Amino acid sequence: MDIFSICKSNCEVRVNPSERLVLESGCTNCAAGDRLTYVWTLTPDSLTESVQQLDWTRTTTGSSTYSLGIKSGTFQARLQWSEGAETYTARVDVSRAGVTGFSEFVFTTNSPPTAGTCQISPQEGRELTDLFSIQCSGFQDPDTPLTYEFSYLTGGENIASFSTTDQDDFVSLGTSPEPSLEGQPLPAGLESRNYAVSVRVTARDSLGAETAVTLRVIVMKIAEDDFSDTVNELILGDQSKISESASTGDIQTVVSLATSVGTALNAHSAAGQTADSKRDRETV
């Protein structure tokens, strides 16, 4: 039997552990009606004398179909303790009425960036009023350039209308080629969480592997009487912060401001909507 295997998804020079890997097998000298059986195995080069016992619950296909789909994050856990990338051999053994054949597909995983350190200041402030700055350093990876995504979690994102990442409902403030974010207002944390807001910095290399650092900051609510005026200063009129940023082409600031204001407006609306807050949300 003439068996081959190819990569169908996540097929860069090195496999991104943060994405799903899909391999497919085929037979060039089999008939359309042939009944074939498949057995996939996975062997890492670091353990060449034994077959890696892949947790097949981490696949979308199991080990006995023509394709092999491995969920994102399966290799990432192993990279946390290994030094550098790992090379694997995925082998598929195919049989048909006593006749057998096999194919091997060798791939190397991409190591995520080495985690750096991050600081946020001030450590405590008021929603949409005080401006927070994030400074990071020390993220390293040979697959440059690195990009940095900044996101936050107040705990009340289920009431927000803005798109979030698929990781724990963190709301993205945008990405930057620089490991810093300056002058960023944030929405308040939940009272039930002592107004704590989690801020995450995710560093990604050019192949998509990522490492995240999470910070904690206290963001208090402002008085309802002051809320509408604060929002207006940020988003309404030619002199507003968002208008100034748009006029200079600073789209990153426009997006991050709109995101933070939108989350705050939804939180205040859930607590008790006013005509002003409804109007402001429609503006955003």
C-alpha positions in Angstrom: 0.0 0.0 0.0 1.3 3.5 -0.9 0.4 5.7 2.0 1.1 9.4 2.4 0.4 12.0 5.1 0.1 15.8 4.7 -0.5 18.8 6.9 -3.9 20.5 6.4 -3.9 23.2 9.2 -1.1 24.9 11.2 1.5 24.2 8.5 4.1 26.8 9.1 7.8 26.1 9.4 7.1 25.2 13.0 3.8 24.1 14.5 2.1 26.8 16.6 1.1 25.1 19.9 -1.6 27.8 20.4 -3.5 26.5 17.3 -5.1 23.3 16.2 -2.9 20.9 14.2 -4.6 18.8 11.5 -2.9 16.0 9.5 -4.5 13.8 6.8 -3.5 10.5 5.3 -4.3 9.0 1.9 -3.6 6.0 -0.2 -2.5 6.4 -3.8 -3.2 2.8 -4.9 -6.4 2.0 -3.1 -9.9 1.8 -4.7 -12.7 4.0 -3.6 -14.6 1.2 -2.0 -11.7 -0.3 -0.1 -12.3 -0.7 3.7 -9.3 0.8 5.4 -8.3 0.8 9.1 -6.1 3.5 10.6 -4.0 3.7 13.7 -2.2 6.9 14.5 0.8 7.1 17.0 2.9 10.0 18.1 6.6 9.8 19.0 8.8 12.6 20.3 12.4 12.7 19.4 13.3 13.0 23.0 11.8 9.6 23.7 12.7 7.7 20.6 12.6 4.3 22.3 8.9 4.5 23.3 5.7 5.7 21.7 4.3 8.9 23.2 0.9 8.2 24.8 -1.0 11.2 23.5 -4.1 12.0 25.5 -6.6 11.2 22.8 -9.2 13.4 24.5 -7.0 16.2 23.3 -7.8 15.3 19.7 -11.0 16.0 17.7 -10.6 12.7 15.7 -9.3 10.0 17.9 -6.6 7.7 16.6 -8.5 5.5 14.2 -9.6 7.8 11.3 -7.8 8.9 8.1 -7.1 12.3 9.7 -5.6 13.5 13.0 -6.8 16.7 14.6 -4.9 17.8 17.8 -6.5 20.5 19.9 -4.7 23.8 20.5 -2.7 23.9 23.7 -1.8 20.2 23.6 1.9 20.8 23.1 2.0 24.1 24.9 1.8 22.4 28.3 4.9 20.3 27.4 6.8 23.4 26.2 6.4 24.9 29.7 9.0 22.5 31.1 11.1 21.7 28.0 14.0 23.8 26.7 13.3 25.0 23.2 11.2 23.4 20.5 10.3 19.7 20.3 10.2 17.5 17.3 7.6 14.8 16.9 6.8 12.0 14.4 3.2 11.3 13.7 2.8 7.9 12.1 -0.3 6.4 10.6 -0.5 2.7 10.0 -3.1 1.7 7.4 -4.3 -1.8 6.7 -6.6 -3.4 4.1 -7.5 -7.1 4.0 -4.2 -8.1 5.6 -2.1 -5.7 3.5 -0.4 -2.9 5.4 1.4 0.4 4.8 2.4 3.4 6.8 3.4 7.1 6.5 5.3 9.3 8.9 5.0 13.1 9.2 7.7 14.9 11.2 7.0 18.3 12.7 8.6 20.7 15.2 6.7 22.7 17.7 7.3 26.4 18.1 8.4 27.5 21.6 6.4 30.5 23.0 8.3 33.6 23.9 10.2 33.7 27.2 8.0 35.6 29.7 9.1 39.1 30.7 8.0 41.3 33.5 5.3 43.9 33.5 4.2 46.8 35.8 1.1 48.9 35.8 0.8 52.3 37.4 -0.9 53.7 39.3 -1.9 50.6 41.3 -5.3 52.1 42.2 -7.5 54.6 40.4 -11.0 55.6 39.3 -12.8 54.4 36.2 -12.4 56.4 33.0 -10.8 59.3 35.0 -7.3 58.1 36.0 -5.0 57.0 33.2 -3.1 53.8 33.6 0.2 52.9 32.0 1.7 49.5 31.4 5.4 48.9 30.9 6.9 45.5 30.1 10.4 44.3 29.3 12.3 41.0 29.0 10.1 39.1 26.5 12.4 37.1 24.2 11.9 35.0 21.2 14.1 34.3 18.1 11.0 34.5 15.8 10.7 38.3 15.7 9.0 40.7 15.5 7.0 40.3 18.7 3.6 41.9 19.1 1.9 42.7 22.3 -1.8 42.5 23.0 -3.3 44.3 26.0 -6.6 43.2 27.5 -8.5 43.4 30.8 -11.1 41.5 32.8 -13.5 43.3 35.2 -15.7 40.2 35.9 -18.7 41.8 34.3 -17.9 41.2 30.6 -21.1 39.1 30.2 -23.0 42.4 30.0 -20.6 44.1 27.6 -21.4 44.4 24.0 -17.8 44.5 22.7 -16.0 41.5 21.3 -13.8 39.5 23.6 -11.1 37.0 23.2 -11.8 33.3 23.7 -9.7 33.2 26.9 -11.6 33.9 30.1 -13.6 36.8 28.6 -10.7 39.1 28.6 -11.5 42.2 26.5 -8.9 43.3 24.1 -7.6 46.9 24.1 -5.6 46.2 20.9 -2.1 45.2 19.9 1.2 47.1 19.6 4.7 46.4 18.4 5.9 48.0 21.6 5.7 46.3 25.1 3.9 49.3 26.6 0.6 51.1 26.7 0.3 54.7 27.9 -2.5 56.8 29.2 -5.3 54.1 29.2 -8.5 54.6 31.1 -10.1 51.5 32.5 -13.6 50.5 33.5 -14.3 49.8 37.2 -14.0 46.3 38.7 -16.9 44.7 40.3 -17.7 45.6 43.9 -18.0 41.8 44.7 -14.3 41.5 43.5 -13.2 44.5 45.6 -13.0 46.5 42.4 -10.1 44.4 41.1 -9.4 44.4 37.4 -7.1 41.9 35.8 -4.9 43.3 33.0 -3.2 40.8 30.7 -0.2 41.4 28.4 0.1 38.7 25.7 3.4 38.5 23.8 3.2 36.7 20.4 6.1 35.8 18.1 5.9 36.0 14.3 4.7 32.4 14.1 1.8 32.9 16.6 3.1 31.3 19.8 2.2 33.3 22.8 3.1 33.9 26.5 0.9 36.0 28.8 1.6 38.0 32.0 -1.4 39.0 34.2 -1.4 42.1 36.5 -4.0 43.2 39.1 -5.1 46.8 39.6 -7.9 48.4 41.6 -10.3 50.6 39.6 -13.0 52.2 41.7 -16.4 53.4 40.3 -17.0 57.1 40.1 -20.2 58.8 41.3 -23.2 58.5 39.0 -23.5 62.3 39.0 -20.0 62.5 37.5 -20.2 59.6 35.1 -22.0 61.2 32.2 -19.7 64.2 32.2 -16.7 62.0 32.3 -17.9 59.9 29.3 -18.8 63.1 27.4 -15.3 64.4 27.8 -13.9 61.2 26.4 -16.2 60.5 23.4 -18.3 63.5 22.5 -17.4 66.7 20.6 -14.3 67.8 18.6 -12.3 68.3 21.8 -12.9 64.9 23.2 -10.1 62.5 23.8 -11.4 60.1 21.2 -11.8 62.8 18.5 -8.3 64.1 19.1 -6.9 60.6 18.7 -8.9 60.0 15.5 -7.7 63.3 14.0 -4.0 62.3 14.5 -4.6 58.8 13.1 -4.1 57.1 16.5 -6.5 54.3 15.8 -5.1 52.1 18.7 -6.2 54.8 21.2 -9.6 55.2 19.6 -10.2 51.5 19.8 -9.0 51.1 23.4 -11.0 54.2 24.6 -14.1 53.0 22.9 -13.7 49.5 24.4 -13.2 50.8 28.0 -16.0 53.3 27.7 -18.3 50.7 26.3 -17.7 48.3 29.1 -18.2 51.0 31.7 -21.5 52.2 30.1 -22.9 48.7 30.0 -22.0 48.2 33.7 -23.7 51.4 34.7 -26.6 50.7 32.5 -27.1 47.3 34.2 -27.0 49.0 37.6 -29.6 51.5 36.5 -29.8 53.1 33.1 -30.2 56.8 32.7 -31.2 58.7 29.6 -27.6 60.1 29.4 -26.0 56.7 29.6 -28.3 55.3 27.0 -27.4 58.1 24.6 -23.7 57.7 25.3 -23.8 54.0 24.6 -25.5 54.6 21.3 -22.8 57.1 20.5 -20.0 54.6 21.2 
